[in-house]
Amino acid sequence: MTKIKYIFSDLDGTLLNTEGKISEQSQKIIKNCQIPFTLVSARTPQAMEEFIEQLDLTSPQIAFNGGLIFDKTHTIAENTLARSTVKHLVQIIKKNYPKLSLSFYTRENWYVEQLDEPIKEEMRFTPQQPKIVNFTKQLEKKSATKIFKILLIFPDEEQLEQTKLTLEALHLPDIIIQKTWESYLEITSKKAQKAFAIKTIAKINHLKKEELAAFGDNENDLSMLQAVGCPIAMENASNKIKKLAKLITKKNDEDGVAYGIEKYIVD
């Protein structure tokens, strides 16, 4: 196997255990492997910060499912939603699914109209606190603030799948709709995909596809795993991810990423 020179890893369900933590053992192995390491997440930069600091990462990091590439000092690349597209989608979602938990994100802020139960649950897993606003008024403001994603949280997976099909039937050309968790549907710019972000970092570092490895577990990791030469699935990954992967490591609750680094990547 070609020597791996760069590692990418999803956070939730992959590097993080079910308590939302990185174990001390995993931290130690990642720090000691001496290979550049990038977190690739649907999360906001603020919700990634704790883990970036724990791992002493100085390499570029990827937020918003590939919508933002950043490091400690500046923005490297970003792909955002058109404000007109957000207005259109918010109108449709509010009209057809008035009880659905809906929010959207800029780089700095998380906007909601009410603190419903799904939002309260999400607040348990992120240091970021939502701002309560009227969506119509907020989106009508003349603002240069860029919107990275819309988040929908569902009571069950069946409703999520039905809504995903309905939104895809709109055939909006500049968006991608991805299931990022069992009950989470996220809408981002079509260019905001994990694969695009990985290819950008690879190009900056003059790296070939076969020199890249990635760990993932969920459907929104598909493009990421397709973008690297060594795609590694977690034991707890979906069947789609496992079929695509070249290798399978242990579960996220068994330090699967650290195990995979030691078993498959480090000489």
Secondary structure, DSSP 4 states (H G I P E B T S, - for coil): -PPP-EEEE-IIIIIS-TTS---HHHHHHHHHT-S-EEEB-SS-HHHHHHHHHHTT--S-EEEGGGTEEE-SS-EEEE--B-HHHHHHHHHHHHHH-TTSEEEEEESS-EEESS--HHHHHHHTT-SPPPEE--HHHHHHS---PPEEEEEEE-SSHHHHHHHHHHHHTT--TTEEEEEEETTEEEEEETT--HHHHHHHHHHHTT--GGGEEEEE-SGGGHHHHHTSSEEEE-TTS-HHHHHH-SEE---GGGTHHHHHIIIII--
